[in-house]
Amino acid sequence: MASYLEEKDSEKMIVAAIDFGTTYSGYAFAFRNDYANDALRIQGNTWNSGSRVGVSLKTPTCALFTPEQKFHSFGFDAEDKYADLAIDDEHHDWYYFRRFKMMLYNNPHISRQSTIEDDKGKHMNALEVFSAIIFYLREHMLRAMHARSISEGVQDDEVHWVLTVPAIWSDQAKQFMREAAKKAGIRSDQLDIALEPEAASIYCKHIPVGKRGQELCQAGEDIAGLEAICPGTKYLVLDAGGGTIDITVQEVQGDGSLHQVYMANGGDWGGTKVDEAYEEFLIELVGPQVWDRFKMENRDSYLDIVREFEIKKRTITPEIDQKITFKVPIALNEVYQDMRGQELRLSVSEGRRGRKMAWIGDKLRVDASEAKKLFETACEAIVEHVERIFEQEDAAGTSIILMVGGFSESPMLRHAVRERFGSRKRIIIPQDAGLSVLKGAVLFGFDTRVISTRVMKHTYGIQVAEKFRQGDPESQKSVVKGIVYCDDKFSNHVARGQSVNIGEATEYHDYVPLTDEQTQLAFKVFTSEGAEPKYCETENCTYIGKMLVDLPMNFPQTDRGVSVRLRFGGTELSVEAYVKKTEQKTNAQFDLLE
């Protein structure tokens, strides 16, 4: 029986990837002929940065919807339009979403009805918002190809799409993104989900050794370490993005494929933690009441603060010793003076941090030491987590840290990693660390089997009814046709920490309906942090959704059994089933978004 991966057409003319990031998003694509001749001939888009000078290879993950909840704009365009609306005080009925991807992280209650909150506390259906953005990026890419006269004669079904997600995301979040893409017009058989740290690793793997020294490493980073990524080498991929830190440990195989040796892990310590620290710093200066009123009544000025800090934080380095200048909107001082009865500059100069700050016009000059503190929480969390991984038996012998993702471009994070690990590990940082995921996703679309094995993050099983035995919980006892059952048994399909080959299926498990009337088996799917749980609900396993298997109706109950097996080697869960009596395939699918 063919797997989901094997059934896919891998010979598309074009592979296009969408990197839907927490802070920045973008797309890239490549033609199959180019891939065959030069895998790194990947084309992207340069985004006009609106009211700011220059262009960017990514655009902010900001979306603007009209008062009627119709999509209006995305990225720099959305930022500029919303700022204009705010200046004219016409923004109140509009919906402005910024850095909303994190609503899918560590959220056990994702559903098709889930909503997300805009910057004013108004809600929209999350699936509508995500799908509108994917549709926009999809159409933008197709228009860009037409404008360059490189897509003449290319049909929609000749493009294979790849959508990136953090490796630490839940199965529900991955299905959510797949359904959002489908709603945006991308067929499921034309879509792969790529895990972000894996994609970045694939990109770095493709860079020719002869060019790595000048193209892959930044000045001052370890160049020799790149050539050490050869068969048998273990390396840790540290994908530091805007929202999440995604970490995996891989080993290069003799055939060039990548074997995951330690399960994907991480946390929400991305670059946005630095932004949060800056906002907390301002709140400490003016007080929460003043800050809340300022944000509510001066949305345009607040957006200026956000934009200005996004640029300013990139200039903060470990070596800097002079004061850092932050522009403070006049509106913030006006609100403070109205509520507190004195000028903000006088209050701050008298405060405990007064000696470390100075006011010049509408600018706040802050000691470098104070500015560097904004990075402490994020950087410390990251290096401590990496340290714990190196202590694990499966990660023993890991010699390289490969830093990718937009936050890896921060001098402060680079310094923190070098300080902790530089004497023990080789640290490699690509020149275009922020684009490694995007470009690697394109490469993954051409060859999804380059990742040969993955390590399971959870034990997966389904809740079944088995004959009641002594010791089973009385609360789960039921009687069907005179037979006593325990309704909460954990039918284990794969264990946490188990290494699974790409496309590999677990053993078949046989199930039969309990009644003649059943047309479908609807199993509850659970995960566990333990290796061999006996029960589902009574052992506090985590419910993640349902698995639905259609039953034949032209046989008596005893002949309507089905054999079911799950596939875990891919980036998403998949299931297949057949009727035992006829050995014919029957429809089976997961539904994790009830």
Disulfide bonds with the S-S distance in Angstrom:
none
